[in-house]
Amino acid sequence: ANDIVSISVLKGNAAIAIYGESAKEGAMVITTKANAATLYVIDGRVVTKTAFTNLVPNDIKIINVIQGEEALKLYGEQGKSGAIQVITKERR
């Protein structure tokens, strides 16, 4: 149930150097174990990885990584591989 290895937030020139102009607002790098089925939750709604990837880092107020029993308790079987929970500055 601990499939999330790490989360890094890159800003400024560090983000642009790796990801180009598309990262001028910053970039989040999430490393998971192979074949991990991480659950993505934005403002209380389960979303696709694509929706999560399209978030603008400056819109994020809080980001939490939830693993193990806590993820199962909050999200049931969907959370068995862990969850990334995001609260935006202006809840969507």
N, C-alpha and C positions, 0 to 999 in steps of 0.2 A: 504493500500500500504506500510505499515511499518512493514513488516514481519520479518525483521532481528532484533534480540534483541541485540546481542553482537558478537564481534570477539575478541578472545584472541590468542596471540602467545606465545607458551611455548618453551623454549630452555633448553639445557643442562639437568641436573639432574631432573629438574621439569618435563620435557617432558618424560624422560625415566621412572621416577617413576610411571607415570600414564599409558603410552602406551607401555612401554617396549623398547627393542632394536630397533624396527622399527622406533622409534621417535628420534634416536640419532642425526639426522640432525635438529630436531625441530618439532613442531606440531602446526597446526592452529585449533582452536576450534571455530566453528560458531554455535551460538544458534539462531534458528528461532522459530517463533510461530508455533503451530501445523498446519500441512498441508500446509505450505508455499511453494510456487513454485518459489523459488529464482532463478534468472538467473545468470549463471556463465559465465564470459567473460575473456579470457586470450589473451593478445596481440591483442585485437580487434576482436577476434573470439568467438562466442558463443560455449561453450563446455558443456559436461555432468558433473554432480556432481562427477562422478568417475574420470574424467580427472582432475578436480579441486582438488579432494582429493589426487591424485597421484603426485601433484606438490611437489617438494623438497623446503622447506622453504628458504634455502640458495639461491635458484634461483630467488626469488622474489625481485624485486626492489621497487615496489609501489603496495599497495593494497588499494582500495577505496570501501566504501559502499555507494551505491547510492539508494536513496529512493524517494518515492512520485512523484511529478511532474517532477523532473529531470530525474528519471528512465524512466518515460513514454515518455518524450521528446527524450531521447537518443535511447530507445529500443522499443518504441511502446507498444502494449499490452503484449509482452513478458516480459517487465520490470515492469508490474503492481504490482508485489509482491516485487519489489526491485531487485537490481543487485549487485553482487560482481565483481569488475573489478580489474584484476591483470595485471601488466606490469612486465615482467621478465627482468632480467639483460641482457640476450641475447635474444632479441625478437625472438620468434619461427616462 
